[in-house]
Amino acid sequence: MLDDTATADDRPRDFVASLEHGLSVLMSFDAANANMSLSQVADRTGMSRAGARRYLLTLAHLGFIARTGRSFRLTPKVLSLGYSYLSALPFSAFAMPLLEEASAASEQTVALAVRDGAESVYTARAIAQRALAVTVPVGRRLPLISTSTGRAMLAFDTAEAIDRLIENDHPVLLTDKTTVDPQLLRRELELVRSRGYALVEQEVEVGVRSLAVPFFDSQQKVAGAVTALTSMSAVSTRQLLSDIFPIVRHVATELESALKAGRGDILT
């Protein structure tokens, strides 16, 4: 978990290593490792057992980690860290009316995601006001390579960067429909790049079909992606492409226009 490639020369003089270690412990927990023993945390962070124990107990004292016997897990208090960031983002105020309008017009949940390393992070969303609407929590992180938003953003990266991510991030099965074959993923990303949108069916969640459109900043770099999340039982692929795709594309176009007009602050 710790970056073994970093050296003392790479770090500022006032770098606080203990803070890095504490954050590394928090980030070692994920969906596949929601409950871990001391040894597991030590292994995932590259720390000694004694060091991992000190950070775990400190974080437990601060309320970010709960302990049950020999097992440790995150507490809801960690959400306060992400919420502080999300609530301060100027783009939320700018994007939310667009998302709400798109959700009302499509009768589907419409969300905005940005890239963070090898993950797609939902930063804003408008949930459809109807029964059994697909929902997604703000702050949810999913692999770039498996999601419609992630593929919409990743497809416009360089071939070298795409190869590196596929090789290093090792796609995992989220459902039995998840594409994990490297060659199939590369072909899918080529298709996304040529058609301008990503379509994912049941690769992240059974019964959910999503379509995402990327938007670009003034430097023609991908800034994020807008997605509509639909129930496969309620929305066909044809309906998604004919009726909902133009709505999602409109939101992406509006965000892109704002960025290219000098409104770079909406995403920073």
C-alpha positions in Angstrom: 0.0 0.0 0.0 2.9 2.4 0.8 4.7 3.7 -2.3 8.0 1.9 -2.3 9.2 3.9 -5.3 9.2 7.2 -3.4 12.5 8.3 -1.8 13.3 10.9 0.8 14.5 13.2 -2.0 11.0 13.1 -3.5 9.4 14.4 -0.3 9.2 18.0 1.0 11.3 18.8 4.0 8.3 19.0 6.2 6.8 15.7 5.0 5.0 13.9 7.9 5.6 10.2 7.5 3.3 9.2 10.3 0.4 10.9 8.6 1.2 9.0 5.4 1.1 5.8 7.4 -2.2 6.6 9.1 -3.8 7.4 5.8 -2.4 4.2 4.3 -4.1 2.2 7.1 -7.4 3.8 6.3 -7.1 3.2 2.6 -6.1 -0.4 3.1 -9.8 -1.2 3.8 -12.1 -1.7 0.8 -15.1 -3.7 -0.3 -13.1 -6.9 -0.5 -11.3 -6.2 2.8 -14.0 -4.6 4.9 -12.9 -6.5 8.1 -9.3 -7.3 8.7 -7.0 -8.6 11.3 -3.8 -6.8 12.5 -1.7 -9.1 10.3 -3.8 -8.4 7.2 -3.5 -4.7 7.7 0.2 -5.0 8.2 0.5 -7.0 5.0 -1.6 -4.7 2.9 0.3 -1.6 4.1 3.8 -3.0 4.2 4.1 -2.1 7.9 5.4 -4.2 10.8 2.7 -5.6 13.0 3.8 -3.3 15.8 3.5 -0.2 13.6 0.2 -1.2 12.1 -1.2 -1.9 15.7 -0.2 1.6 16.8 -2.0 3.3 13.9 -5.1 1.1 14.2 -5.5 1.8 17.9 -4.9 5.5 17.3 -7.6 5.6 14.6 -9.9 3.5 16.8 -9.5 6.1 19.6 -10.3 8.9 17.1 -13.5 7.0 16.0 -12.5 6.1 12.4 -12.0 2.4 13.1 -14.0 0.0 15.2 -12.5 -3.2 16.8 -14.4 -6.4 17.4 -12.1 -9.0 19.0 -9.2 -9.3 16.6 -11.0 -7.8 13.7 -10.9 -4.1 12.6 -13.3 -2.2 10.3 -13.9 1.4 9.2 -16.7 3.3 10.9 -19.1 5.8 9.3 -17.0 8.6 10.6 -14.6 8.2 7.6 -17.4 9.5 5.4 -16.9 12.9 7.0 -13.5 13.2 5.3 -15.0 12.7 1.9 -18.1 14.8 2.6 -15.9 17.8 3.5 -14.3 17.6 0.1 -17.5 17.0 -1.9 -19.6 19.6 -0.1 -16.9 22.2 -0.9 -16.7 21.5 -4.6 -18.0 24.5 -6.6 -19.0 22.2 -9.5 -21.7 20.6 -7.4 -23.8 23.8 -7.4 -23.1 24.2 -11.1 -23.8 20.6 -12.1 -26.7 19.7 -9.9 -29.4 21.6 -11.8 -28.2 19.9 -15.0 -28.3 16.5 -13.4 -31.7 17.1 -11.9 -33.1 18.3 -15.2 -31.7 15.3 -17.0 -33.0 12.9 -14.4 -36.5 14.4 -14.6 -36.5 14.3 -18.4 -35.2 10.7 -18.6 -36.9 9.4 -15.5 -33.6 7.7 -14.6 -30.8 8.4 -12.1 -28.1 10.6 -13.6 -24.7 11.0 -12.0 -21.4 12.7 -12.5 -18.1 11.0 -11.9 -14.4 12.0 -12.0 -11.3 9.9 -12.2 -9.0 9.2 -9.2 -6.1 7.0 -10.3 -7.5 3.7 -11.3 -11.0 4.4 -10.0 -14.1 6.3 -11.0 -15.6 8.3 -8.2 -19.3 9.5 -8.1 -19.2 13.2 -7.0 -22.8 14.2 -7.7 -26.1 12.5 -8.6 -29.8 13.1 -9.1 -32.0 10.1 -8.3 -35.1 9.5 -10.4 -38.3 10.2 -8.5 -39.9 6.8 -9.2 -40.2 3.5 -7.5 -37.3 1.1 -7.9 -35.0 3.7 -9.4 -31.3 2.7 -9.5 -29.4 4.5 -6.8 -25.7 5.3 -6.4 -24.1 7.0 -3.3 -22.0 10.0 -3.8 -18.4 9.1 -3.0 -18.7 5.5 -4.3 -15.5 4.4 -6.0 -15.4 1.7 -8.6 -12.8 0.4 -11.0 -12.3 2.5 -14.1 -12.0 -0.6 -16.3 -15.4 -2.1 -15.3 -17.7 0.9 -15.2 -19.4 3.0 -17.9 -18.0 6.3 -16.4 -14.6 4.7 -16.0 -14.4 3.4 -19.6 -15.7 6.7 -20.9 -12.8 8.5 -19.3 -10.1 5.8 -19.8 -10.8 5.3 -23.5 -9.3 8.7 -24.3 -6.1 8.0 -22.4 -2.9 6.9 -24.3 -2.5 3.3 -25.4 0.5 3.0 -23.1 -1.5 4.3 -20.1 -4.4 1.9 -20.9 -2.0 -1.1 -21.1 -0.3 -0.1 -17.9 -3.6 0.1 -16.0 -4.9 -3.2 -17.4 -1.7 -4.9 -16.5 -1.3 -3.4 -13.0 -4.9 -3.2 -11.9 -5.9 -6.7 -12.8 -9.7 -6.4 -13.5 -11.8 -8.4 -11.1 -15.2 -10.1 -11.4 -17.8 -7.8 -9.8 -20.6 -10.0 -11.3 -20.5 -13.0 -13.6 -20.9 -10.6 -16.5 -17.7 -8.5 -15.8 -15.3 -8.4 -18.6 -11.8 -9.3 -17.4 -10.0 -10.4 -20.5 -7.4 -7.8 -21.4 -7.9 -8.1 -25.2 -11.7 -7.7 -24.9 -11.2 -4.7 -22.6 -8.9 -3.1 -25.1 -11.4 -3.6 -27.9 -14.2 -2.3 -25.8 -12.2 0.9 -25.1 -11.5 1.3 -28.8 -15.2 1.1 -29.4 -16.0 3.7 -26.7 -13.4 6.1 -28.2 -15.0 5.7 -31.7 -18.6 6.1 -30.7 -18.2 8.7 -27.9 -20.0 6.8 -25.1 -19.6 3.7 -23.0 -22.4 1.2 -22.5 -22.1 -1.4 -19.6 -24.6 -4.1 -18.9 -24.6 -6.0 -15.6 -20.8 -5.8 -15.3 -20.9 -3.9 -12.0 -24.4 -4.8 -10.7 -26.8 -7.4 -11.8 -29.9 -6.0 -13.5 -28.3 -2.5 -14.1 -27.5 -1.1 -17.5 -25.6 2.2 -17.7 -24.4 4.6 -20.4 -21.8 7.3 -19.9 -20.5 10.2 -21.9 -17.2 11.9 -21.2 -16.6 15.6 -21.2 -13.3 17.5 -21.8 -11.6 20.6 -20.5 -10.1 23.5 -22.4 -6.9 21.4 -23.0 -8.9 18.6 -24.5 -8.2 16.3 -21.6 -11.0 14.2 -20.1 -12.4 16.0 -17.0 -15.2 13.6 -16.1 -18.1 11.6 -17.3 -21.9 11.8 -17.0 -23.9 8.6 -16.7 -27.5 7.4 -16.7 -28.1 4.3 -14.6 -31.1 2.2 -15.6 -32.9 -1.0 -14.7 -32.6 -3.6 -17.5 -36.1 -4.7 -16.8 -37.5 -1.2 -17.3 -35.3 0.3 -20.1 -34.2 -1.5 -23.2 -30.8 -0.9 -24.9 -32.7 0.7 -27.8 -34.6 3.1 -25.5 -31.4 4.0 -23.7 -29.6 4.9 -26.9 -32.5 6.6 -28.7 -34.1 8.5 -25.8 -31.7 8.8 -22.9 -28.3 9.1 -24.6 -29.1 12.5 -26.1 -30.1 13.8 -22.6 -26.9 12.5 -21.0 -24.8 13.9 -23.9 -26.5 17.3 -23.4 -25.3 17.5 -19.8 -21.8 16.5 -20.8 -21.8 19.2 -23.5 -23.0 21.9 -21.1 -20.2 21.0 -18.6 -17.6 20.9 -21.4 -18.8 24.3 -22.7 -18.4 25.8 -19.2 -14.9 24.4 -18.8 -13.9 25.7 -22.3 -15.4 29.1 -21.5 -13.0 29.5 -18.7 -15.1 28.0 -15.9 -12.3 25.7 -14.8 -13.4 26.3 -11.2 -16.4 24.1 -11.5 -14.2 21.0 -11.1 -11.6 22.3 -8.7 
